[in-house]
Amino acid sequence: MSLNEKELLKIEVVCLASTAELFAGMINEENRGPNFEWSKFPNLAKRLGSRSVMISQLWPENKKDEIREYAEKFCEQIANNYIIAAGLGK
């Protein structure tokens, strides 16, 4: 991994904020549509969180793919942890 510690921390902060905000919104039943399933939440968090990371600052062009991949994995992991902690998983 060629990302340095400062870059990793910047990515993780955005992922944490994005995933926490999404979870807080989705925990309210009024914010969920009829087709919402908690099993799909990690993928939703992964997509939205990684996009938030990518627009949070100007990243070096040669690191964008690695940053996106790390953000996706980290956001998905956080989302899964939230689901388990809230007792919403299977």
C-alpha positions as CSV (number, residue, x, y, z in Angstrom):
1,M,0.0,0.0,0.0
2,S,1.5,3.3,-1.0
3,L,-0.9,5.5,1.0
4,N,0.8,7.2,3.9
5,E,-0.6,7.5,7.4
6,K,-1.9,11.0,6.9
7,E,-3.8,10.0,3.8
8,L,-5.3,6.9,5.5
9,L,-6.5,9.1,8.4
10,K,-8.1,11.6,6.0
11,I,-9.9,8.7,4.2
12,E,-11.0,7.1,7.5
13,V,-12.4,10.3,8.9
14,V,-14.6,10.9,5.9
15,C,-15.7,7.3,5.8
16,L,-16.6,7.4,9.5
17,A,-18.6,10.6,9.1
18,S,-20.4,9.5,6.0
19,T,-21.3,6.0,7.2
20,A,-22.4,7.3,10.6
21,E,-24.7,9.9,9.0
22,L,-26.1,7.4,6.6
23,F,-26.8,4.9,9.4
24,A,-28.4,7.5,11.6
25,G,-30.7,8.5,8.8
26,M,-31.6,4.9,7.9
27,I,-32.3,3.8,11.4
28,N,-35.4,6.0,11.3
29,E,-38.0,3.9,9.5
30,E,-39.6,7.0,8.0
31,N,-36.4,7.5,5.9
32,R,-36.4,4.0,4.4
33,G,-38.4,2.9,1.4
34,P,-40.4,-0.3,1.1
35,N,-37.5,-2.1,-0.6
36,F,-34.9,-1.2,1.9
37,E,-33.0,-4.2,3.5
38,W,-30.3,-3.9,6.0
39,S,-28.3,-6.5,4.1
40,K,-27.9,-3.9,1.3
41,F,-26.7,-1.2,3.7
42,P,-23.0,-2.0,3.6
43,N,-23.0,-1.7,-0.2
44,L,-24.9,1.6,0.0
45,A,-22.4,2.9,2.6
46,K,-19.5,1.7,0.5
47,R,-20.7,3.5,-2.6
48,L,-21.7,6.7,-0.9
49,G,-18.7,6.8,1.4
50,S,-16.1,6.3,-1.2
51,R,-17.6,9.0,-3.3
52,S,-17.6,11.3,-0.4
53,V,-13.9,10.6,0.1
54,M,-13.1,11.2,-3.5
55,I,-14.7,14.7,-3.5
56,S,-13.4,15.6,-0.1
57,Q,-10.2,16.9,-1.5
58,L,-7.9,16.9,-4.5
59,W,-6.1,13.5,-4.3
60,P,-3.0,12.7,-6.3
61,E,-4.0,11.2,-9.7
62,N,-1.7,8.2,-9.3
63,K,-3.3,7.3,-6.0
64,K,-7.0,7.7,-6.8
65,D,-7.7,4.0,-7.5
66,E,-6.0,2.9,-4.3
67,I,-7.8,5.6,-2.3
68,R,-11.2,4.6,-3.7
69,E,-10.5,0.9,-3.0
70,Y,-9.4,1.6,0.6
71,A,-12.4,3.8,1.2
72,E,-14.9,1.2,-0.1
73,K,-13.5,-1.5,2.1
74,F,-13.3,0.8,5.2
75,C,-16.9,2.1,4.7
76,E,-18.2,-1.4,4.2
77,Q,-16.5,-2.6,7.3
78,I,-17.9,0.3,9.4
79,A,-21.4,-0.3,8.0
80,N,-21.2,-4.0,8.9
81,N,-20.0,-3.1,12.4
82,Y,-23.0,-0.7,12.9
83,I,-25.5,-3.3,11.7
84,I,-24.1,-5.9,14.1
85,A,-23.8,-3.5,17.0
86,A,-27.5,-2.4,16.5
87,G,-28.7,-6.0,16.3
88,L,-30.0,-5.5,12.8
89,G,-28.0,-8.3,11.2
90,K,-29.0,-11.9,10.6
